[in-house]
Amino acid sequence: MEMVKTLTEEETRSFIDLVQARSGEKVVDCYQCGKCTAGCPMTFAMDIDPARIMRLAQLGQRDLVLGSHTIWLCASCETCTTRCPQEVDIARVMDTLRILAREADYTSAEREIASFNQTFLDNVKDRGRVHETLLVMQHKLRTRHLLQDAMKGPLLMSKGKLALRGHKAENLDEVRRIFENVEKVGAGLQPRPSEGGAE
Amino acid sequence: MTYGYYPGCSLKGMSSEYDRSALGVCDQLGITLQEVPHWICCGATPAHATNHLLSIALPAKILASAASVPGQGEQAGPSPTVVAACAACYSRLRRANHELRADPQLRTQVQQVIETPYEGQVEVRHLLDLLRNEIGLEAIRRKATKPLEGLNVACYYGCLLVRPPEVVAFDDPENPQVMDELLTAAGATCVDWPFKTECCGGSFSASRPEVVVKLAHDLLREAHDAGADVVAVACPLCQSNLDLRQADVARTYGTSYHLPTLYFTQLLGLAFGLEPKALGLERLIVSPQAMLRKLAARPEPMEEAAS
């Protein structure tokens, strides 16, 4: 792999320590058996297979890991987590890597997926519940994919599956407070990638 | 018997037929499902992929709300019980309890976020688990006045009902049986097939549809090759990805499988003699007509579905 960087031991440590601290998982325990990759349903679409992501993380290869398509294409199906003989919760590590990638602005690899997640959470914040029709329309608008799946609309409509007026939670102020409190309580709790990641 | 019930967003939206059929089947079995008051979204994958604290706080808020209702799950002893039907919601609610019980520091943070002293005390069960292990197969058999004889069903569990076993744990993570047992008790023939716990791609249907079309194709091919007339599911995303994407599968891979994808509750409802309309069968994209025709003992639903 041409983009693997030569790092000092300190640079290597700073990234793997960060991943382990944020995920609570012992990524260093991975001994490269490859079971995660063998069972992963998404490898056909990934650029770096899951076992290799684990190895690159151990080696502190922050740019390769956080810039990969793989961390976004992980479907959180938990097959790897279930089968890992070293009991590493790999799906949880993938979550952590996505979060670190967002914090350090590495989201360009899979803009659509990152954007969908954000639109979904905006929906939850605004309405307390997800209104699927609105969510999909907002997502297609934001990503400028207006024609993608446009023909599904009339079909779903004919089956009574598209609701124009979605439901809302009754306690919207409480929902908003959860989002605010997450920022407050979460701030300062955890190390961030900028505090010693290799640039 | 009354239990707390968390429908989640999909069951009140695109998948309302799952809600309808679940309530109908439970009613037949003498179970009352009482909606958790002021429920909100569980956060699903976007929450856990974005912010860990948020991903635990949203389900914790829901469960705290259930804990405040006296009588929800009264038969379950001191700890109230919430039943979920959506596999993804179920997984998130279970995950929140799992982490809150194990991690006192996280518990304190979550309590600050939701401004409620929730400790993880509410039991969370999936409807499959409840029907199999509380109601039992004998009760299903007794209720199945119009058994699904001659119908070959591929039970598709997907990911989150069975994985990871530390969090969910009501069935085998590699070869689950509960749905097969329930539908067998309802008279169906459940086929042996290798993809019952493979992934459908979930919410990538909106962001990376071509990925879902590939996974849906593989699933439909395996179910078809195993001789299934119908795929049974317990998750709104699995249902939508197999049903709504089946035309895309045909266009991309050149094979039309014509495999209807029904919620297991819709199939149980048919066996209990509930009307197809009451089970929301008219909302299926891939027509269930051929499947209903196969249920030779049930001429009325066959005519209904044709209309």
Interface residues (C-beta under 8 A of the other chain):
Chain A: P41 M42 F44 A45 L73 A75 S76 C77 E78 T79 T81 T82 D89 A91 D95 T96 R98 I99 R102 E110 E112 I113 S115 F116 N117 Q118 F120 L121 N123 V124 G128 R129 V130 H131 E132 T133 L135 V136 H139 T143 Q148 D149 K152 L155 L156 K159 G160 K161 L162 A163 G166 H167 A169 E170 N171 E174 V175 R177 I178 F179 N181 V182 V185 G186 L189
Chain B: C9 S10 K12 G13 M14 H38 W39 I40 C41 G43 A44 T45 P46 A47 H48 A49 T50 N51 H52 L53 L54 A57 L58 K61 Q109 Q112 V113 I114 E115 G158 C159 L160 R163 P164 P165 P173 E174 T197 E198 C199 G201 G202 S203 F204 A206 S207 R208 P209 V211 K214 L215 L244 E282 R283 L284 I285
